[in-house]
Amino acid sequence: MTGDPATNDPPRVELYVRSLAPTDIRDKQEQVLERLTHLDADDTIANFEVVVCGETVCPSSVTAETKIGQRLLARHRMAKQWAENRNRDLVGFEQHGTDTTIAGTIVAGVSFPRMLLIEFRADSPSFVAPSRNGSETTSISDRLDFYDG
C-alpha cells in the first residue's frame, strides 16, 4: 500500500472529466478509470470519485453559484495554489472569454483539462496531474505508474 508517510493512509483521488460521452480520448479515459478501479480494489488508494466538469466554468455566472460550480472553482483555485507552492505549472487549464449568444457579452471562463487528477492526503492536495516541472510533464498515467511501481 502506498500511503501517507505520516499516517500510512492511502490517498483519495478525484478524477475530473469533461464528458462521459465517447470522444477522441475515450480509450485513454477508460484506461485511467480501469487503473483507478484496480488501485481502489487493491487498497492502494482509499477511493476515487469521478466528477464531470464540462468544458468551461464562468465564475461570474449564476451556474457558478451552484454546488458543482462552487466545487469546480474551488478545485481550480486549490490546484493553482498547489502548483504555485511546488513551482509547477498546471497543464490543460485555460482562462478565456466565452461569448454569450443570448446577452451578446463576453464572460470570463476557466476551462478544465480534458482529464484532471487531484490526489488528496489528509484532505490536502498532494499531487495534481497533468502538471509540469520545468520541461518535465507528469501525466495522469505517469502518476498512476507511481502507485504500480
C-alpha positions, 0 to 999 in steps of 0.5 A, a space after each residue: 500500500 502506498 500511503 501517507 508517510 505520516 499516517 500510512 493512509 492511502 490517498 483519495 483521488 478525484 478524477 475530473 472529466 469533461 464528458 462521459 460521452 465517447 470522444 477522441 480520448 475515450 480509450 485513454 479515459 477508460 484506461 485511467 478509470 480501469 487503473 483507478 478501479 484496480 488501485 481502489 480494489 487493491 487498497 492502494 488508494 482509499 477511493 476515487 470519485 469521478 466528477 464531470 466538469 464540462 468544458 468551461 466554468 464562468 465564475 461570474 455566472 449564476 451556474 457558478 453559484 451552484 454546488 458543482 460550480 462552487 466545487 469546480 472553482 474551488 478545485 481550480 483555485 486549490 490546484 493553482 495554489 498547489 502548483 504555485 507552492 511546488 513551482 509547477 505549472 498546471 497543464 490543460 487549464 485555460 482562462 478565456 472569454 466565452 461569448 454569450 449568444 443570448 446577452 451578446 457579452 463576453 464572460 470570463 471562463 476557466 476551462 478544465 483539462 480534458 482529464 484532471 487528477 487531484 490526489 488528496 492526503 489528509 484532505 490536502 492536495 498532494 499531487 495534481 496531474 497533468 502538471 509540469 516541472 520545468 520541461 518535465 510533464 507528469 501525466 495522469 498515467 505517469 502518476 498512476 505508474 507511481 502507485 504500480 511501481 
